């Protein structure tokens, strides 16, 4: 099984180093010198990590065969992919690999069906579930403890407690606001 562990950012300096957006909780294992990683797009890889260091809080990597800024810039936005054992699980109880979360059914705590996780977007501040609703539309659910209250891998579902407006249709939100404003006028 393959796991996206990083995305290559911009070149750093003139000797072939690149900034890296880390997408793994184990960068010291997955992004260590000597690691050979597949890439997306596949034509840019595989890449072997030659050196790695942290500079101003950001991981910098240099790959074998990339010795100048031009070569480093050509790798920008490439995804780095590690091969993992499908039975391997994260160390922490409340941590999950993307492959464990993909295709989970999403329901509210009241049992209302929301949809199915079709994509996980890794943003700097938090991860987002991209959920396809039964009608084919999509909704984004922040993967934070206050909203995603349970991940049940045995039942293949994620239980959410969404704040008002997260999954509601705009018309329902406007209608409920109008109803509540009428209640306060009385």
N, C-alpha and C positions, 0 to 999 in steps of 0.2 A: 504494500500500500504506500502511496506517496502522500507527503505532507508538505505544504508550502511553509517554509521556515523564515523567509525574508524576501524583501523586494529591494532591488538595487536602486539607489537614488543617484544624485549627481556625483561627478568626479570631484576628488579632493586633491588639490595640488597637481604636480606635473609628473609624478612617478607611477601613475596607474592605480592609485587608491580610489575607492568609491565609498560613499556613505551608504548605510544599509538601514532599512526600516525592518526591525526584528519582528517576526511573527511567531516566535516560539518562546516558551518559558524556559527552555534549556539551550540558550545560545552557546554556552561554553562547551556543550556536547555536540550540537548540530552544526555550529559555525566555527569549529576549531581548525587550525592549520592542518592541512592534509585531507580534510573532508572533500569528497567528490560529490557534487550536487548536479542533479538534472536541472534543466531550465525550461521556462515558458517565455518566449518561444523556444522550441527545442533546437533551432538552428544556432543559437548562441552558446550552447553547451555541448557536453557537460563542462562544468567549471571546477577546478581544484583550488581550494583556498591555500594561498602561499603564506600570507601573514594576516594578523588581525590585531587591532588595538582600539582602545577607547580614547576619543579626543573630544573634549568639551561635552561629555555626556552622550556622544554619538559613536556607534560602532563603525570603524573603518576597516575595510577588507581590501586585500590585493590578491589577484588571482594569477596562477601560473600562466605565462604567455601574454600577460597584459602589463606592459611596462611604461606606458605613457598616457597622457590625458586623453588623447584621441581614442585610444582603445577603451579606456574607462568610460568615456561618454557614450560609446557605442553600446554599452551594456545597460544604460539607463532604463528603468522600468521593467527590467527582466525579473521574473520571479525565480527564486531559488527553491528547489524541491528536493527533500530528503526522502530516502526509502526507509520506511519503518515497518516493524512487525505488526500485522493487523491485531494481534492479541495484546500488544503493548498498551498499557493504560497510563494516564497521567498520574503523577505521584500524589497530588492532593485530591481529596474526596470531591470537592466542588469544581474541579477542572475537567475540561473535555477537549478532545480533538475535534476538528471540524467534521471528520467522517462519522463521528458518533452522533452529531447533532443534525446532520443532513437528513432530510425526509421525515423528521419527527412531525407528528401532528401537533398543532398548537391549539389549545383550548383555554378558555377563561376559567377562573376558579369556580365559577357557577356551572361549568360544563358546556358552555356555548362554543361551538366549533368556530375557529378563526381561520385555519388553513393549514398549510404544510410548509416547512422550512425548505427553501430551494437554493438559498445562497447565504453565506455568512460574510459580511463585510467587516474588515478589520480597520478601524479608524484609530487615530492617535489617542482619542479620549476614551473610547469604548468600542465594543463590537456590536454589530447590528445583525439581527436575523432578518432576512428578506423572506417574507411569508407570502405564498401564493394563496389567495382566497378562493373559495369554491367557484366564484363567478369569473375567475381568471385575473382579477386585479391583484395588485401587490400592496402590502403594507410593511413598513419597517418597524421592528420591535427592538428597542435597545436591550442588549443582553446585560442587564444590571439586576442585582439582587432584589431591589424594591419592585421590579416589574415581573421578571421571570422568577416565580417563587418556587418552582419545582421542575427538575429534569428527571423523568422516569424512563430510563433506558429499557427496562423490561417491558413496559407498556408502550414504548415508542411514542412518548408524548412530552411536550413542554407545557406546563401550566403557567398562565400569566394572570396578573392582577393589574390590568391596564388603567392608567389615569384617564379621566374623561377626555375624549377627543383623539386618543391614540388610534383606536380602531373603529370609532363611530363614524358614520357618514356625516358630512358637513351639514346636511339638512336636519339630521337628528340633533346635532349640537345647537344649531340656531333655534330650533323648536324648543328644546329644553331650556335654553337661556330665556326665551320669551315667556315660557310658562313660569319660570322662577321669578322673573321680574314682575309678572302679574300678581303672584302670591305676596310679594313684599309691598305692593301698593295698597293692599286692602287694609 
